[in-house]
Structures are given as structure tokens and as C-alpha cells.
Amino acid sequence: MTAAAFQQSKQSQAPVANGSQAKHVSWEQFQKRYLNREDGYKYEWVNGEVIKTKRTINQSQYLILRNLRRIFTQLLMEKKVTGGFEAEIENFFLKGNFRRPDISYFSEEQENKMANGELQQIPQFVIEVISNNDQMNNVEDKMLDYQAAGVQVVWQIFPKQQVVHVYHGDEMTRYKVGQEVSAAPVLPDFRMGVGEVFGR
């Protein structure tokens, strides 16, 4: 996907849901100024706007990520899954929408394509850990991008409420401690109790 395909010439500022200012920049400007910036924030490029959110991971979020990785690694060792479970990998979900999901699953076939230079692979399973810093409008915008791009399964994990929302397209099911969540049909063997997600 060429940079020209994402060229945005408009230069202005517009308010975003979190109350900050969203800068309208071209894809080339975003690459130069924000793509590799390491300052405690995560930068995404959506319809020419720079979306800035805090990247800090607290202890409960770290524990959740560790628990998810532990299950996936165990399944890899048992040869029940292939592919990779990657944190905050950058990708285009739609033309002009550059996102960094908290966790993305890529199949072995997708990994091979990426190794051969086909970098725009849409993960079929995405996980977002919803922090106190996340604004619901921004979260909903992400969901619309994921659905439109064809992501089959999305988990939204809410540490404060200790619930998990599982999306299959437009359909959402809410799971609480005592119930089990699954990444089927993408990864039928990737399933765990909600309590396990939160380290119980």
C-alpha cells in the first residue's frame, strides 16, 4: 500500500472525544513525526487525524496480557494453534485508518506473507484492554474500523468491571467471572475462564 494512497493535504485542527486537538496531517507527515515516537503515548492515524492516547500499562493490564500470552504459548507448544500473538503491532484496517490494537492474532499464512513484504494483513482476532484512559467514542470508532475491515472476533476486556465483551461482527456477548470466553471461529482452542483473564 503506497504512501500516495493515503495522501492527505488538509492542514487543520479539530476536537476529539478526549478533549485534546486532533491534528490533520498527511501519511508522510505522520510517518516522520509520530510513527516511531516513544514518549509514553500511542499514536494512530485515522482519516488524516492523529489520535493520541496514553500508552501506560498498569499492573492489572500487564497481568491480563501475561495471562493471555501464557494460554497462547501453551497452545503453541501443544500444536493446537499456529501463527503469532502480537502486542501493539501497527496496521491499516481501512484505507486511511492506521491502528495499533493492544493484541492482534496473525495466522501462519499471514506471517509468511508479511515476511515476503505483504505487510497489510488484517488480523482476524483482536483484543483491546479497556483502561480508565480510554474514551468510549474512541473505543467505538475502533470497533467500527475492525468490523468494516472484516475482523472476525474482538475481545474488549474491562479490568475494573472484570467483564469481557466478545464481538462477532455486530453481535456482542458479555461474559463475567464464572463464564468462559472463546476466540472461535478464528482460534477455537483459545478459550479461558473470565476469572483466568484477570488472574484469579
C-alpha positions as CSV (number, residue, x, y, z in Angstrom):
1,M,0.0,0.0,0.0
2,T,1.7,3.2,-1.2
3,A,2.0,6.4,0.7
4,A,0.3,8.2,-2.1
5,A,-2.8,6.2,-1.5
6,F,-3.0,7.8,1.9
7,Q,-2.1,11.4,0.9
8,Q,-4.0,14.0,2.9
9,S,-3.3,17.6,2.1
10,K,-5.7,19.4,4.5
11,Q,-3.9,21.1,7.4
12,S,-6.3,22.0,10.4
13,Q,-7.2,21.0,13.9
14,A,-10.4,19.5,15.2
15,P,-11.6,18.5,18.6
16,V,-11.6,14.8,19.5
17,A,-13.5,12.8,22.2
18,N,-10.8,13.0,24.8
19,G,-10.8,16.8,24.7
20,S,-7.4,17.2,23.0
21,Q,-6.8,18.5,19.5
22,A,-6.6,16.1,16.6
23,K,-4.0,17.2,14.0
24,H,-4.8,16.6,10.4
25,V,-1.6,15.5,8.7
26,S,-0.6,13.5,5.6
27,W,0.6,9.9,5.9
28,E,4.1,11.1,5.1
29,Q,4.0,13.6,7.9
30,F,2.6,11.0,10.3
31,Q,5.4,8.6,9.5
32,K,8.0,11.3,10.0
33,R,6.6,12.8,13.2
34,Y,4.7,10.1,15.1
35,L,5.3,6.6,13.7
36,N,8.3,5.8,15.8
37,R,7.8,8.4,18.6
38,E,8.5,7.0,22.1
39,D,7.0,9.3,24.7
40,G,4.5,7.3,26.6
41,Y,1.7,7.7,24.1
42,K,0.3,5.6,21.3
43,Y,-0.3,7.4,18.0
44,E,-2.9,6.3,15.4
45,W,-3.7,7.9,12.1
46,V,-7.4,7.9,11.3
47,N,-8.9,9.8,8.3
48,G,-5.9,12.1,8.4
49,E,-6.2,12.8,12.1
50,V,-3.5,12.0,14.7
51,I,-5.2,10.1,17.6
52,K,-3.1,10.3,20.7
53,T,-3.8,8.0,23.7
54,K,-1.8,7.1,26.8
55,R,0.3,4.0,26.4
56,T,1.0,3.4,30.1
57,I,0.2,-0.2,31.2
58,N,-0.7,-0.6,34.8
59,Q,-0.1,-3.7,36.8
60,S,-3.6,-5.1,36.3
61,Q,-3.3,-4.6,32.5
62,Y,0.1,-6.2,32.5
63,L,-1.2,-9.2,34.4
64,I,-4.0,-9.6,31.8
65,L,-1.6,-9.5,28.9
66,R,0.6,-12.1,30.7
67,N,-2.3,-14.4,31.2
68,L,-3.4,-14.2,27.6
69,R,0.1,-14.8,26.3
70,R,0.5,-17.8,28.7
71,I,-2.6,-19.5,27.2
72,F,-1.5,-18.8,23.6
73,T,2.1,-20.1,24.3
74,Q,0.7,-23.2,25.9
75,L,-1.5,-23.9,22.8
76,L,1.6,-23.3,20.5
77,M,3.6,-25.9,22.4
78,E,0.7,-28.3,22.1
79,K,0.5,-27.6,18.4
80,K,-3.2,-26.5,18.7
81,V,-2.5,-23.1,17.2
82,T,-0.1,-21.6,14.7
83,G,0.8,-18.0,14.0
84,G,1.6,-15.2,16.3
85,F,0.0,-13.2,19.1
86,E,1.5,-9.6,18.8
87,A,1.1,-6.6,21.1
88,E,0.5,-3.1,19.5
89,I,1.6,-4.1,16.0
90,E,0.8,-1.3,13.5
91,N,-1.6,-1.9,10.7
92,F,-4.1,-0.3,8.3
93,F,-7.6,-1.6,8.9
94,L,-9.2,0.5,6.3
95,K,-7.9,3.0,3.7
96,G,-6.6,5.9,5.8
97,N,-7.1,4.2,9.2
98,F,-3.8,3.2,10.8
99,R,-4.5,1.4,14.1
100,R,-2.4,-0.3,16.8
101,P,-4.6,-2.8,18.6
102,D,-3.5,-3.9,22.1
103,I,-3.1,-7.5,20.8
104,S,-3.6,-8.9,17.3
105,Y,-3.5,-12.5,16.1
106,F,-1.9,-13.3,12.8
107,S,-2.1,-16.7,11.2
108,E,1.0,-18.5,10.0
109,E,-0.1,-17.8,6.4
110,Q,-0.3,-14.1,7.2
111,E,3.1,-14.1,8.9
112,N,4.6,-15.7,5.8
113,K,3.0,-13.0,3.6
114,M,4.4,-10.3,5.9
115,A,7.8,-11.9,5.7
116,N,7.5,-11.6,1.9
117,G,6.7,-7.9,2.0
118,E,2.9,-8.1,2.0
119,L,2.6,-6.0,5.2
120,Q,-1.1,-5.1,5.2
121,Q,-2.5,-8.2,6.8
122,I,-5.8,-7.8,8.7
123,P,-5.8,-9.8,11.9
124,Q,-8.9,-12.0,12.3
125,F,-8.8,-11.8,16.1
126,V,-8.1,-8.6,18.1
127,I,-8.0,-7.9,21.8
128,E,-8.4,-4.5,23.4
129,V,-7.8,-4.0,27.2
130,I,-10.1,-1.0,28.1
131,S,-8.3,1.3,30.6
132,N,-9.6,4.2,32.6
133,N,-7.9,6.5,30.0
134,D,-10.0,5.1,27.1
135,Q,-12.9,7.3,25.9
136,M,-15.9,5.3,24.7
137,N,-16.2,7.3,21.5
138,N,-12.6,6.3,20.6
139,V,-13.3,2.7,21.5
140,E,-16.4,2.6,19.4
141,D,-14.6,4.1,16.4
142,K,-12.0,1.3,16.7
143,M,-14.8,-1.3,16.7
144,L,-16.3,0.2,13.6
145,D,-13.0,0.1,11.8
146,Y,-12.4,-3.5,12.9
147,Q,-15.8,-4.6,11.8
148,A,-15.6,-2.9,8.4
149,A,-12.2,-4.4,7.8
150,G,-13.5,-7.9,8.4
151,V,-12.0,-8.8,11.8
152,Q,-14.0,-11.8,12.8
153,V,-13.6,-11.8,16.6
154,V,-12.8,-8.9,19.0
155,W,-12.5,-9.1,22.8
156,Q,-12.9,-6.0,24.8
157,I,-11.5,-6.6,28.3
158,F,-12.7,-4.4,31.2
159,P,-10.4,-4.8,34.2
160,K,-12.4,-2.5,36.5
161,Q,-15.7,-4.4,36.0
162,Q,-13.9,-7.8,35.4
163,V,-16.1,-8.5,32.3
164,V,-15.2,-9.3,28.7
165,H,-17.3,-8.3,25.7
166,V,-16.9,-10.6,22.7
167,Y,-17.9,-9.3,19.3
168,H,-18.7,-11.4,16.2
169,G,-19.4,-8.7,13.6
170,D,-22.2,-6.6,15.1
171,E,-23.2,-9.1,17.7
172,M,-21.8,-8.7,21.2
173,T,-22.0,-11.1,24.2
174,R,-21.0,-10.0,27.7
175,Y,-19.1,-12.5,29.9
176,K,-18.4,-12.3,33.6
177,V,-16.4,-14.3,36.1
178,G,-17.6,-17.9,36.2
179,Q,-18.1,-18.0,32.4
180,E,-15.7,-18.9,29.6
181,V,-14.7,-16.8,26.6
182,S,-13.5,-18.2,23.3
183,A,-11.8,-16.8,20.1
184,A,-13.8,-19.2,17.9
185,P,-14.2,-19.5,15.0
186,V,-10.7,-18.0,14.4
187,L,-9.0,-19.9,17.2
188,P,-11.4,-22.4,18.7
189,D,-8.9,-23.7,21.2
190,F,-8.1,-20.3,22.5
191,R,-10.6,-20.2,25.4
192,M,-10.3,-19.4,29.1
193,G,-12.5,-18.6,32.0
194,V,-13.1,-14.9,32.6
195,G,-11.5,-15.3,36.0
196,E,-8.4,-16.6,34.3
197,V,-8.2,-13.5,32.2
198,F,-7.9,-11.4,35.3
199,G,-5.5,-13.8,37.1
200,R,-8.0,-15.4,39.5
